[in-house]
Amino acid sequence: MIGKSPDRTQQDLFQPLLSEFINLQHELVLLSEKINWKEFEDEFSPLYSTTGTPSIPIRTMCGLLILKQLHNLGDETIMQAWVRDPYMQYFCGEAHFQHKGPCDPSDLVHFRKRIREKGIEKILQQSILIHGRDAQQDEISVDTSAQEKNITFPTDVKLQVKIIKKCNAIAKQQGVIQRRSYKRKVKELLLQSRFATHPKRRKQALKAQRKIKTIASTLIRELERNLNGESLERHQYDLDLFKRVLLQKRHDTNKIYSLHETEVACIAKGKAHKAYEFGSKVSIAITKTSGIIVGALSFKGNPHDSQTISPTLDQHEKLTGIRAKVAIVDRGYPARIINGTQVIKPTNGKGKTVYEKQKARNRFRRRAAIEPTISHMKHQYRMLKNYLRGSFGDRINVMMAAAAFNFKKWMNKVRKEFLRLFYFLIFTAPGNQNVVLGSSC
């Protein structure tokens, strides 16, 4: 059964209302009044049962998801911050100050799985709609980037050692008596495998690496021999995954880079400080002049940029209700027309007039604004390293990062307008001009 948010007008004899002691002009307070919470409740209500114990209110859960991304916090740390901050509690619909968290951190995981990608896309759409006409532009900029997964830099030896540890754990769980666990031997071989590029240690290091791979294969075969039918069926997926990791070569396609995140792809970005990033490719679309994110998609693997442009344009049309006339991209995209949208990229300018060259130059200079936008999404809104599991986690994390960017952009706009009005009232009030002039002399 769906829980309801408390009545903010109901007085309490022992507790004051939050609205009585907080600043009602705070950005979070103004944002909470701008967001259409009823639309979330109408959208997500069919996902709940009509009987049973009342759930956490939908507004509270949606507010926690937004605040988590907005302040770059985790599922556990957002609960701690929520208890400390009355503005966060007001944003989530509370009437009185609460001294304990609204729910368990795991409830956020269940709520994300309940609303799925369609619900997260609804939150992104709401972050676009609050900007009004600024988001209704028919020219957008599109670019791709890499969203890294929460894994360490993969090496063959590291994966093989993890396979050995997992095989030992399976054997212990199923009661399989092993001839040898190789725990001490693996530690010794790991020390010998260090500094494999050094001329004096190369031979010994390569020999140790081959021995670690042999041990991993031995433990896998031992498990396949000793596990019975039901246990073998339960762990068959893991064993097949282990064998696939041991058999893969350096230049194979669709390699496994992580045992717990098998869908991670290796993306070469051409950066001097970081040649490769391990995660998923994301496509971001922003409006040309206002810089509002109107499209955010994650793709499985490492597709070419030409395969990401069409889904991004479709999502932009779905979220804003308008079809972009022009999509400005970099040289990695093909210049073509996709369902009425003209995709343009920089050219050498041959055969164009001076006016056409200048117009194109201004467009592509403006396209560069998408680069700092992606950087802000990574470093401030949890897209730098994705902690959510699987490709489903990749897709919802990038959309929540885009929604948090849009919400923060609206909050900054409101703050600037408030300060502009404040200084205008001060310096234009009767009698204040002489005071200001006298103090400056």
Secondary structure, 3 states (H helix, E strand, C coil): CCCCCCCCCCCCCCCCEHHHCCCCCCHHHHHHHHCCHHHHHHHHHHHCCCCCCCCCCHHHHHHHHHHHHHCCCCHHHHHHHHHHCHHHHHHCCCCECCCCCCCCHHHHHHHHHHHHHHHHHHHHHHHHHCCHHHHCCCEEEEEEEEEEECCCCCCHHHHHHHHHHHHHHHHHHHCCCCCCCCHHHHHHHHHHCCCCCCCCCHHHHHHHHHHHHHHHHHHHHHHHHHCCHHHHHHCHHHHHHHHHHHHCCCCCCCCCCCCCCCCCEEEECCCCCCCEEEEEEEEEEEECCCCCEEEEEEECCCCCHHHCHHHHHHHHHHHHCCCCCEEECCCCCCCEEECCEEEECCCCCCCCCHHHHHHHHHHHHHHCCHHHHHHHHHHHCCCCEECCCHHHHHHHHHHHHHHHHHHHHHHHHHHHHHHHHHHHHHHHCCCHHHHHHHHHC
